[in-house]
Amino acid sequence: MNSVSLLAPAKINLYLKIIGDRPDGYHELLMLMQSIELSDILKFHLNGTEQIRLFCDNPDVPNDDSNLILKAVYLLKNKYSKAYYNFGGVDIRLDKRIPIAAGVAGGSGNAAAALVALNLLWKLKLDLDQLQILATQLGSDVPFSLIGGTALATGRGEKLRSLPPLENLWLVLAKYESLSVSTAWAYQAYRHKFDHTYGQSLQDSFPLLDSVMAQDFDQIGKLLHNDLEKVVLPTHPEVQKLRDILEKIGGLGTMMSGSGPSIFTICRSQREALSIQQELQRQVDNDDLKVWTTRFIGKGIQVTGN
Ligand code: C5P
């Protein structure tokens, strides 16, 4: 095998609660994560040289060492240098379909795809537990991106418990293309404003979890929650406005994903999602607003071929 193609799905957070500070500077979280069908497409090809090269048509995707794909490749190259010398470098082609810096783990999914691809191409024979340890070193959302589906995430976001898949739910996802929010900023701003509330909610069971287990879609829509809205929305009134409009149009529930600034509305059918998308685009006549209709899926990284 000298090449592998993969799909790397985005995710949304149905629930994101900040429990408190951690000694490592991160935050202790309680999250409900959900993979969605909107995916990046990646192809990794052994290039017969020593080089590691990333190609992407989207000029907003960095192709230096700050790119999580390259971080993942270098992590493996340093750790498994023998395999790298045996099999050589890779050319990586990224077809970027997931919005960038949107709070939907596009970069994390790419990193997870790189781990899966090189595990195959460099014949590393790493099992899922070993891949998860490497994933945690790359970012808090990378372990979830590997397994995908519906999962409860605690710790930094890396401790995962897979839940019965939520199928048959659709969503409308919307983001102002030119607007991005730094995740580090969002968490810092939250700490600054709300650290007096830390430790008040140490539960690992909450009503939304019960609704997910019962597949009660109406309740899921009502119980969506994201603490980071409290800092991102006041800073970006246009995102608050977008959220208000989407919520008013309809669906089961509306929320910001991760550190934003993307907003989603979940719905029961593709038809309902498409009509919400259409109405949103009618009400917000702005070329900068990008909108997708997509659906919940029960998978993370998928190898699709050579
Ligand atoms: O883990 P990742 O690199 O994706 O996180 C980006 C930033 O988000 C971190 O540098 C940190 O500032 C913040 N973060 C946090 N607590 C978490 C996850 C992320 O404070 N559990």
Residues whose N, C-alpha, C, O or C-beta is under 5 A from the ligand:
A	BS01	C5P	G25 Y26 H27 L29 L138 G139 S140 D141 G155 R156 G157 T183 A184 Y187
